[in-house]
Amino acid sequence: MHPAPDRPVFELPLAPGPSDIDELGHVNNAVYVRWIQDMATAHWRAVARPEHVDRYVWVVTRHEIDYRRATKPDERLVARTWVGEPQGARFDRFVEIAGEDGSVRVQARTVWALVELSSMRPLRISPEIAAPFLGK
C-alpha cells in the first residue's frame, strides 16, 4: 500500500483498552482511525519546533486504511509513521500498526493539510516546517 520509509520513522506503543474491543472480540476498526490520528498528533508534537506547534495545526483530508489482521484484547502493538514529500499544504502520512510478533494489523495512507491557527486557512508547507519530518 505504501513505500518503505526512506526517512525518519516515529514509533508509538499501543495497547487496546476494554472500550476498544467490539462485539467480535477484537479491536474495532474505528479505533484504528483514532490511533492513526493520535499518532500524527504525537509525531507533530515530538518533532516540530515549539513555535510551529503553537502556530499551526494539521487536519486530515483523507484516510485509506487496509485492515490486514484482527487484534485481540490482550495484544500489544507498535505503530510506526512517516511522511511523504510535501505537496503545497499537504503531506501524505504513512502508518503501519503491527503486533509484537511483527505481523501487520493495519496499513494506512492519510493525507493531512497544514492550517494556520490564526486564520484557519491552509498554508503551504515551508522547507523549515518539513525538514524535521524529512530527516533534513
N, C-alpha and C positions, 0 to 999 in steps of 0.2 A: 504493500500500500504506500509506503513512503521510503525515501532513501535512507541509507545508513548514515548516521551522524558523522559529519566531517568537521564538526565544530564542538565547542563545549556542551556537555550534557549535564543537566541538572537532575538530581535524583531525590526522591522523597519516599520514605517508607509509608505504607498504608496498611491498615487493618480494619476490616469491616466491623461495625458495631451491630447490636441487635436490630436497630431500626433500618439497617441497610439490607437486611435479608427479606426476600419476598416469599410468597406462598409456595414457591417451588423449592425453597430451602437453599437458595444461593443469592449472591449479591444481585440486586435489581439493576437493570440496565440504566435507569435514570441516575443511580448512584455514581456510575462511571462518568456521566456528564458533569456531575458536581465535582468529582475528583479531578477531572481534566481542568475545570475552571480554577479549582483550588491550586493545582499545580502551576498554572500560568501565573496566578497572582503571587504565589510563593517565589517563583523564579524571578519575576519582575522585582519584587522587594529585596531579594537576595543579591541581585546582580547590578541593578540600576543605581545610578548616583542618587543620593537622597533628594537633591533638588529636583530631579526628574520625577521621582515618586510623588513629591508634593505637588507637582505642576500638571502631570499627565495621568491619564487612566486608559486602560485598554478595554475595548468592547468586542465581544465575539460577533462575527457576521456569518459564520458558517461552521458547522460540525459535520465531519464524515467519520463514522465510527464503525469498525469491524469488530464484532464480538466473536472471539475465537474459542473460548472455553469458559465454563462456569467457575466461579469462585465460591467455595464453601465458607460457612461462618467462622471456622477456626483457622483459616489460612492467612498467612502474612504475605504481603505483596511489596514489590518495588516498582515505583513509577519513574519513568525517565522521560525527559522532554528536551527538545532543542528546536531552534528556529531555522527557517529557510532564509532566502535573500529578501530584504525589504523591497516592497513594490509600492511606491507612493506612501500612503498612510497605512499600508497593510504588511503584515508578516504572516507567513504560513508557520504554524506551530505543529510539531510532530510529537506524539505521545505514544509510549508503549508501556503497558502495565503487565507485569509478569509475576508469576509465583516465585517463591524462594527456590524452586527447582528449575527455574529458567523458562518454564512454559508460558508462552504469551497468552494472556487472557483477553486483552483489548489492544488494538492499534487504532490511532486516530490522527487525522489531519484536521486542524482547525484553522480558521482564518480570523485574525484579530486586527482591529483598526485602532490606531493611536488617536486619542481625543484630548484636546487641551481643556482642562477643567474650567478655566475662567470663561471660555466662550462656548464650551460643549460642542466644538466643531472638530472634525477630523483634521489631522495635521500630518504633513509629510514627515516620515521618519528620517531624522538627520543622521549623518555618519556618527556623530557624538553619542546619540541615543542607541544606535545599533551596535556600536563597537564592542561593548562588554558581552553581548549575546553571540557575536560572531568570532570571538576569540582574538580580537584585534587590540 
